[in-house]
Amino acid sequence: MNIAMLLEMAADGFGDREAVRCGSATLDYQGLQRAVRSAAAALVASGCRHAALLDESSPAVPVALFAAAVAGVPFVPLSYRLADAEIRALLARIAPAQLVTAAARVAQFHDREGIAAVTREAFLAAAAHAVHGTVDDLPDAGEAIAILLFTSGTTGAPKAAVLRHRHLVSYILTTVEFGSADAAEATLVAVPPYHVAGMAAVLSSVYAARRIVQLPHFDPDPWIALAAAERVTHAFVVPTMLARIVEALRLHPVALPALRALSYGGGKMPLKVIERAMQQLSHVAFTNAYGLTETSSTIALLGPDDHRAAFEGSDPALRRRLASVGRPLPGIEIEVRDADGKSVAAGERGEIHVRGEQVAGEYLGQTSRLARDGFLPTRDAGFIDADGYLFLDGRLDDVIVRGGENLSPGEIEDALREHDAVADCAVVGLPDEQWGEAVAAVVVVRPGATAGADELRDFVRARLRSSRAPERIEFCQALPYTETGKLLRRQVKAELLGDPAR
């Protein structure tokens, strides 16, 4: 099944319903369908092999995504945060390509061989007027690639994660009921289009026939204002976004009575942040969604009922579930395995493995990462409790090996965050002649609060074994995160190593 069929169904059943809004620009579902068919004709006429987008969120995102599917070429959303040299290198890998980009950027691609660049405005105008005609027949997707998503490339050249039509369709059909949104529902999309959550938001909203409200650049105050003005009912945020929204609401309370459901994911959610969010937005149903690019988005959910039970409960085991990512979706199998690939007992830490129809586990030009049994090793560490709830414990690569003992940075960070003065923190391992690695922490202190290194060290020691207490604690104004909420732990480590006098 082609992902464009999701739009065809929505247009047939809810054609006059508004599909997407960005500022004053809007398209209803029939208008979106017409623009897609027209843009697909332009892609076919160009002879391109990829349809790329280097831009922020706008109606051009769903038009280009579905047009690529209709034209039978992969859609490649690129990060506009990359340096020019990185962008040029990625474009060289997907040429010949049709590129949609911002007007301020388009001139720099005129001399790029194999790249036909067009502004967002020209792309949408041509699609609206069917300059190249239309494509009426939807191609059978088969094993075709729907989307290529490049990794951040923090450990080398970026890899292109392959998401085929069958992976994405499997995810949508498993998690979304067709036409389930009522006419008043609207979802606020503030994650960038080059993130898998941005792609999943478009596909799932279209299949549900829910209105998409786009915010090109996230900032908490505009997010809150737009959510109020558009009577947004649903939204997805990453943990750093939610933390900033919660703080903004604390400083300047705004009622968001229309907001029904808020999903979060893309990184570990600090317990204090979700607790504050549930206090401030007590009428909202919260969902923690855990997934990866290679799994076509979400594979496990901690739903609203679990959130409420954990938040309101007094049993420590029940309260602890608020820090979990819940249970696998239908059709998804999750196992935690040791270094030898053997499943571990409940509560025992290991590497998370996942299997299911939506799991791709493939990079362009490389062999599949799926094991012979169909499971994908995620490189995420974690454990499953006796009741089947999955808990994340950072990346395997982030483990600190001190004197032969494996220490989890996440465990130490959780302990530090229990201190009332700690707003945020990051724990890394630094080279140590005696122990191999030493535990180091960088801490952000809450405005108006104070805390010293010795105080925080003793605080951790009182909750964990002494070997886990940071030997070095530094303070900063803010930690480095990606736009999608991933802590840049390697940057934290590099800054500590690069300034030994600190």
C-alpha positions, 0 to 999 in steps of 0.5 A: 500500500502506498502512503498516498492512499492515506490522503486519498481516503481522507480526501474522499471522506472529508474533502471539505475539512481543513487539512493544514494551516500555517499562519494564514496559509490553508488547504482543505483535504481536497485542495491538498489532494489536488496540489499533491497530484499536480506536484507529482506531475512536476516530479515525474516531468523533472526525471528526478530520483528524489524529492528533497525538502530543505525548509521549515514546516509549511504546507509544502511539507505534506504536499511534497511528502505525498507528491513524492509517493504519487510520483514513485520517488523517495521523499528526503527532508533535510535538516536546515540546521546543518552547515552548508558543506554538510548540506552540499554533501547530502545533496550530492548523494541524492542527485538528481533531485528536485529540492524545495527550499526557502527563498533565501537559500535557493540561489546557492543551489543553482549551480549544483549539478543534478539539483533543481531547486525551487522556492517553497512559494513557487513550488506551492504556486505551481502545484495550485495551478497544475502547471505540469498537469496532474497524476491520477494513477497511484503507483503500487508501492511494493517494496519502494522507499517512501522516506529517507531520513539522514542521521545527525552524523555525530559519529561520522558521515550521516546515514540515510535511514530507509523507511519503505511504504509498507513500514509506514503504512503498517505503523499508521494502520496499527495506531490510528483509526481512519477518520477518528478525529471530529471536525473540531480537532487540531494537532499542533506540529512543532517538531521539524520535518526532518525528524521521524516524529514530524513525518509521523505527525503528518501521516497519522493526522491525515489518516485520522482527518485531523487538522494540522496546525504548523509552528515553523519555529518552536518557542514556548510563548508562541506555542502556547499562544497558537495552541490557544488561538487555534483551539488545539486539541492534540500536540506532540513535544520533546521533553525539552519543549515540554519543560519550557512550556511548563515554565512559561505557563508557570510564569504567565498562566494561560488557559488551554481548555481545548487541549485534550491530549499531549504526547511526548517522546524523543528523549528521556523525560525528567520525572519532575517535568512530567509531574509539573506538567500534569499538575498545571494541565490536569485536564490533559491526557498525557502519552509517552511515545517511545520509538526510533527513526528505524522503527517508523516512529512509536513502538511503545506507549505509556498511555493516559490511564497509566499516567494518572494511576502512577501520578495519583498512586501511593505505591512506589512501584506504581509511581515509578511507572511514570518514568517508563515508556509503557508497553509495546504497541500491538504487533510489536515485540520487545526484548531486552538482551545481554551482550551475548544476545540472550534475553534477560530476566525482568528488571535486568538491564540490557540492550533493547531489541524490537521486532514488527512489521513497521520496523525497518532497520535499514540504511541506504547502501548498507545491509539490514541491521535486522538479526536473523530472527527479525529483531532490531538491536536499538543500542538503547539500554533499558529493562522491562519490569515484571508487569511488562513496562519498559524503562529506558536507561540511556544509550549503550555507548554512554555507559561509564566503565569505572574500575570494571563496573558499568555505571548508567549516566541516566541513573546518576542524572535521575538522582541529581534531578531529585535535588530541588536546586537542579533544573537539568544535568548531564553525566559523562565519563572522563578518562581516569588513570586509576579507574579507567573512567571517572564520573563527571556531571554538568549541572544547571541550577534553577533560577534563584536556587543555590547548590555546591558541588560537595552538596550535590555529590553527597546528595547522590552518594546518599541515594546511590553507591559511592562509586556513582557520586560524581568526582567532578561537578561543573555548573553552566547556564544551559546544556546543549540539545538538538532541536528535537530534544536529544542531549548532545552528550558528546559535546558536553564531554568534549567541552569538559575535556577541552578545558581541564582548568575548569 
